[in-house]
Amino acid sequence: MTPATPPPDTVLIVEDDPHVRLGCVQAMSLANLAVVGVGSAEEALPLLAQGHIGAVVTDMRLPKADGLSLVRLCQQQDAHLPVVMITGHGDIDLAVESMRAGAYDFITKPFASERLVDVVRRALEKRQLTREIARLRLQLHQGDDIESRLIGQSPAMVAVRRLILDVADSPVDVLVHGETGCGKELVAQALHAASPRRKGPYVALNCGGMPDNLLDSELFGHEAGAFTGAQKRRIGKIEFAQGGTLFLDELETMPMAMQVKLLRVLQERKLERLGSNAPIDIDCRIVAATKDDLLERGRQGSFRADLYYRLNVVTINLPPLRERREDIPLLMAHFTTQAAQRFNRPPPELSSTRLAALMRHDWPGNVRELRNVADCLVLGVRHVVLDLEQAQLPTSADAVGLSLSEAVERFERELIAAEMARHGGSLARTAEALKVAKTTLHDKVRRLGLGPQP
């Protein structure tokens, strides 16, 4: 009996032959996929209207409305619902026509149940990725939550967001560590937005490239006459951030004298403006960011170890983009949507060959570099990374027709497998060649089914 309300992402089998229908339903059930089977397009329509179907598998030959008509009906109701067509050997022309009408894929009879399950799984992954991109684009228009600021479903980014939410309500100062372009200020903004200080000011200051006296004034403020040219009182960034958040970028460049003063402020929560002896109470969270190893700098004498330990109560480590390549499709969709709005252009489609180029790039500029590539893509401007899609990639031909998530997994698997073969199966040497942490590579090897390595 057909359930009145199927669970979310149910696979709908539409097949008039009861034996074939039962075989398809059993194959889905054995693969732990929710499934429901019906004998005609007319029986399928009420289930489709409920919005719980994740993928449709339909025979081309059906009583009354045929499979091609069902494809068109699905497209009218939900253009992103994947439909897999089952055809006979003599129906190839109809299968091609169904693809043009919007079908996701087709398979010909007779087929192995494993083949059907594989195609359906890929269809469901495409459905999930499409929903995720749509959700991100909606957040771009309406939302301001942490997932719209820090995009990515990789384990590393999920852990970063969880840590931010864990510490957001506390007054503790935070140190953010990551390479250039990883999004350290986005972390600071997310901390501010998720904290009780969200109604207070968010103040950002880059410590790099600023003379000592100017940085002193910018941070701590000054009284009129404190130095030549100081004609009136100035409120410094720390004081201006009262009740809110102060973000200090490139902390490793801060002069030693300023480090001493900052440490005193952090310890006592008081400051004195230049030219004044009156202490001022301070109530702001400090979020400091660095791309360097501050502890190593402390050993070398170029950074105060006591300031490092004072800020190191909570450290958020942002992974470089090359260690979370699975986030590239979502990030690219987000950035192309933003760029399309800024430049009043339509967002481009991300082809499999283009995705191959993006996935193989090392991204030394990280997410900032990816955003620049997205801008060029929307504007139709040449970019060295986009030019890579014209290169002879060994797997690009095989990737044609795959969904984004399929292509991500395929290219990642082939890259890792090739490097492991080149390095005799050594995880350590492979991790070094791919510029990822060994633990990250180990997780990917296990997830991609590449098997244990010596």
Phi, psi and omega in degrees: 000136180288128180292145181295319180228101180290156177292163180302147177059037175286142174273125181259117177262123178243103185208126184279339177281114186297329181288315177295318180299316179298319179297319179294318180297317180295322178298317178294318181296318179295335177271010179062036176252136175294135187212151172216141181241140177225165186259357182204163177296326181296323177289334183285329188302314179299324179291320178296323182295337181285343175080015182257000183276130179265332178201151180241134171243119184227143172285148177292318183269109179228155173293145182061240181295130183271181183298324179296320176296322179294322176302314181294321177295319177297320180296322179293323183279319181205102186296342183260005179282118181285134179239126178256126184262133173259124184230161171272171182298332181273004185249025184298320179299320177293324178296317177298319178296323179293325177295319177295329179282350176123005178296147180284317183196170173218152175229149184256148177281146351281154181223153177280147180299327179297322178296316179297315180298319180298314179297318181293319178300317179295323177296319179293324177295319177298318179300315181295317180294320178299317179295320181296318178295318178297320179295319179294321179292325176294319177297325179298324180277323191240330193264167177212032182270178188292329181287336176279342177270315183244091189274138175145142178248010175294152180305324181296317181285327175299318179293322178298313180296321180296318180295320178300314180293328180293325186255355187301321185280346181271159180274006187296141175285155188228140173251128179250125182242133178179160180293166177301131177087007182280341181105037182295322179290330176298325176296315179299318179294322178293319176300315180297313184294331182269356186261166174295349180273007187301333180277349176276178182286147169252118186239129181240141178217129175267121185280350185277147173067027181238127179303154185304313184292324179289319178296321178302313180292320180297320183281311192255348181079176179206161175267160176301133179082006181296331177202170182301126180096350179276085187276339179212165181295143177232131176275126181282170184298321182296313180292323181294336181274014181308128179079003183228220185229135174249123179254120179251107181269155181052050182301331183296343180270355183295130179300153184302319181299321179289328177298320179298315181293321179295319179300318180297319178296317181296323182283318187260344183057038175219152174218163174234129176294153175301132180085009180227150175252001183275119178287145180239126178292139183242133177224083176211152175272136176260124171243113181252143182234145179209150174258354183258166173276099185292329178294319177293321176298324177296321178295327180278351178086011180258000175210142183286123180296325181293326176291320177301311182292331178291325180272343189274022176297312175232122177242131177251116180263118179268125180285146173292159185297328181294343178264001176218053184299335180295346178272353185300315180302316180293317179298317181295318177299319180296312184289324178292327176295314177300314182296321179298323177291317182295318187262002180056047178236157176287142177293132182282158173280147179259103182285165180295321180292322177293319177299324178301316179296318180295321183288333183271347181285146183278343177054062176297333177269002175058217188296327178298320178294319178299320179296321177297320177297320178298318177300315180297321181296317179293322182280348183075026181263142179294144176216143185302324180291319179292331178296337181296338181291345177276349181291161179279092181269131186297339184248359187295322181295322180290339186272353182299130178091354179280155172286169180301314182294325178294316181294321177304309183294320182294312182293323178296316180298315183290323176298311182294316181298319180295317181291323179294322177294321181293331182253023174064027178083007182282119177295320184297311181290325177295316178299320179295318180294322181273355178061046175230160177292148182298322179295322178296316180296320180300317179297319181292320178301316179293317182293324183274359176071031180278352173088158179295144181241150179288000000 
